[in-house]
Amino acid sequence: MIEKAAVSGADEIVIDLEDAVAVDAKESARATVLMALDELDWGATAVAVRVNAPGTPWCHADLAALAAGSRALGSIVVPKVESAGDLAFVDRLLDGAEAAAGRSAKLRVQALVETAAGLGRAQEIGQSSPRLDALILGYADLAASLGRSPAGAADRAAWNPAREAVLTAARAHGLQAIDGPSLTVAVDDVFTADTASARALGWDGRWAIHPRQVPALLAAFTPTAEELTWARRVVDALAKAAAEGARGAVAVDGQMIDEAVRRAAVRVLARAGEEVLA
């Protein structure tokens, strides 16, 4: 499965040591992941590992082993983050493990918000670690934490308050906002509608739980040629106005644009890997 993931075409592969691994297989799974990180050709694909949650008997061992392992690993996904203290624990352990291993590049961290406590402290979590790159919303565990049935996790309308809370926390602290996956492996009308909704709300991407979902997600979150043309015109028009000493709003194609529109345009370009100087 890890070998298939490596060639799936996804922007990032998240290898799971948590929910996908039975309690009596934690040690062997960790060894398998370390071997895969060393031996597989990951190309330009970003690689992350979801460790076991803080407070479990395996989290510290996962972190120490990964910090000492392959440089192919770029990020740790921490599940069930409920407070700034959870990420402070991760930071301290990684600091020591990286120093012991002589690892100069610090591992980055992504936080899964998937409990009622974590959702209530999303803003606190979003500003709690200099390693933090992203907040991810986890529907299945959050459904259990809130007392909703697993089937209810598919009802996206009911999740809009949670989605807004995590998205807002991510944006407030300069983090990526990643929507959780569909709980089915299908690429059907529900999946397509949910994905379109996530993009429209402003999420940067979405997790897939099956390789067949990857092309649909890439298509949904990659800016179209028309969107890129618009974004470049906005950025160029405001840059030209600033160079000429103009301030405030300018017109592009009959529409008034200002710095708020520019920020939206820059985000579109960033999705396509284009950097814009401030």
N, C-alpha and C positions, 0 to 999 in steps of 0.2 A: 504493500500500500504506500509506503514512503517512496519507493522507487517510482511508482505511478505519479505520485504527487509532484515529484521533482521535474517531471516533463509535462505537467498539466497546462502550463502557460499562465498560471496565476501570478499576480504581482508579488505575493508573499505566500509562503507555505508555513502553516502552524502545525508542528508535530505535537501530539497530545500525550502527556504523561499522567493526566488527571482522570477525567471521567471515562475515557476509552480504555483504561487499564484496570484490571481486577486487582484487589488488594494484595493477593498473593503473587502478583506478577510485577510489582513496582520495581524491584531491583533489576530483574531481567529486562524489563522495558527500557529502563534508563541506560543499560549497557547497549541495547540495540540502537537506541537513538544516538548515543555517542559514536558508535561505529558508523552509522549512516551519515552523520555529519562529516566524518573524516573521509569516507570512501566514495560517496556519491558526487557527481558533477552537478553543482547547483547553478552554474552559469551566473547570470545576472539576477537570478531570483533571490529576493530577500527571504531569510530563513529565521523563524522564531520557534521556540518551544514553550508550550503551556506546561508549567510546573504544577505540582500539587499545591493546594491552598496553604497560606500561612496558618500555623497552628496544627497542621497535620504532622504525622511522624516522618513524612518524606520530603517536605518542602526544603528544609535546610540541606539535605543530602543532594537533592536535585540541583539547587543553586550552586553548591560548591563544586559538583562534578561538571556542570555546564560551564562555569567560569574558568575551569582548568582545561576545558576541552577545545574542540575545533574552533578556529577563527572564522569558519564559514557561518557560525551562529552570530546573528546580529542583535537579537532581541529576545527578552523573556516576557511571556504573557503570564500575568499573575491573576489567578481566578479568585472570585469571591472576595474582592477587596472591599473592606467595610469601613476603613478609616485611614487617616494619614499614617497612623502607627503601623499598619500593615506594610506600607511601602517603605517606611523608615527601617523596619526590620530587614526587608529585602535589600535596601541600599547598604546597610551596614555589613550584611553578610557578603554581598558581592564585592564591596570594597576590600574586605580582608581576603576573600578567595582570589580575586584578581591580582592583588599584591603578591600573594603566595605563589601564584602561577606565572608571575611576570607578564601579565596581560596588560598592554599599554592602552588599548582601545576599550573603553568602558562599554559593557553591554547596556543596551537600551531596554526600557521597560514599557509594557502596555498593560493597562489595568482593565480587567473585566468587572463591570458593574452588574451584578446578578443576584443581589439580595436586597431586602427592604432597607437594611441598615446602610448598605452601600449607596443605594439610590438616594436616601435621605442625606447622605454626606457627599454627593457627587462634586459639589464645588470645593469642599475641603480636599478631597482626593485629587482633584484636577490640579491643585497647586502644591502638592505635597512632596514631589521628588524632582530633582534636576535631571534625572534619567528618563522621566516620563515623556513618551511620544504620543500616546493615543489612549482614548477611552473607548471601550467596546461594550455594547449592550448585549447581555445574555438573557434570552427570553425564557428558556426552559427552566433554569434554576430560579429565576426571578418569579416565574409563575408559581413554583412550589413554595417559595418564601412568602409570597403574598396570599397563598391559599387558593390560587386559581387552578383549574384542571389543566392537564397538559394540552388538551384540545383547545383550551382558551388561549394558549400561547400563539395560536395562528390568527387570532382576531386582532389585526393591526390597529383598528380604530380604538380599541380599548387600551392600547399601549401608547397612544399619542402623548399623554402626560409624561410617561417615563422616557419616551424618545426625546421630548423637548428638554427634559431635565438634564439628560446626559449630553445631548448636543450643545446645549447652552453652556454647560460646564467646560466642555472641550473647547468651544470657541473662546470663552472668557479667558482661558489660559494658554491659548496658542497651540492646542493639541489637535491631532487628527480625531475625527469622530467616525467610528466604524460600526455599522448596524449589524445586529446579530443575524444568524442564518435562518433560512426556512427550516422547519423541522421535518420536511420531506425531501427526497432526492429528485423530485420531478422538476421539470422546467415547464410549468403549465401556466394557465391564465392567472392563477392566484400568485404564483411566484413572480411572474412578470409585473403584475400590478403592484405588489409589495416593493419590488425593486425600483420601479418608477417612482413610487411614493417616497422612498428613502432618498433617492437622488433629488427629487423636487424639494424636499424639506431641507436639503443642504448637507447630507451625510457624504463623507469622502469615499466610502466604499462599503462593501458588505461581505461577510463571511459566506463561503460556500461549504457544504458538507459532502459534496460529490463532484468529481471532475467534470461531469456533464454540465454543471451549472456555470463553470468558469467562463466559457465564451459569452453567455448571455450577460453575465455581470460585467465583463470587460466592455462589451458593447454599450451597456447602459451607463457606465460611469466614465467612459472616454468621451471627451468633448467632440462634437461634430465639427466638420470643416466650417460650417456657417457660424457656429459658436466661437471658434478660434478666430475667424476673420473679424467678427464683431469685437472680441476682446482686444485684439491687436489694434484695431481702429480707435477704441476708447483710450487705451494706454498711450498710443502715439499722439492722439489729439490733445490730451492733457499735457503730455510732455512738451509738445510744440507750443502750447499756450503759455506754459511756465517759462520756457526759453525766451519767449517774446515779451515776458513781463506781465502777462495776463494772470488774473487770479479768479478763483471761483469756478462757476460752471461755464462750459462751452457746448456748442451744438454739434452733434454728429447725426447725420441722416435725419435732421429735423427734430431730434430728441435732445433735451438738455441733459448733460452728464456732469457729474462732480466727483469728489473724492470717494464718496460712498459707492458710486457706480464703478469707479476705478478699482476699488478693493474687490468687488465682485468679479471684474474682468481679470484681475491678477490671479484670483483663485481658479478661474477657468483655465488660464494658461498653465498654472502649476499642475493641474490634473494631467496636462499633456507633457509635463516635464520641462516646460519653458520657464526660465527664471527672469524676473523683471527687477531691475534696480529700483530701490526706494526713491 
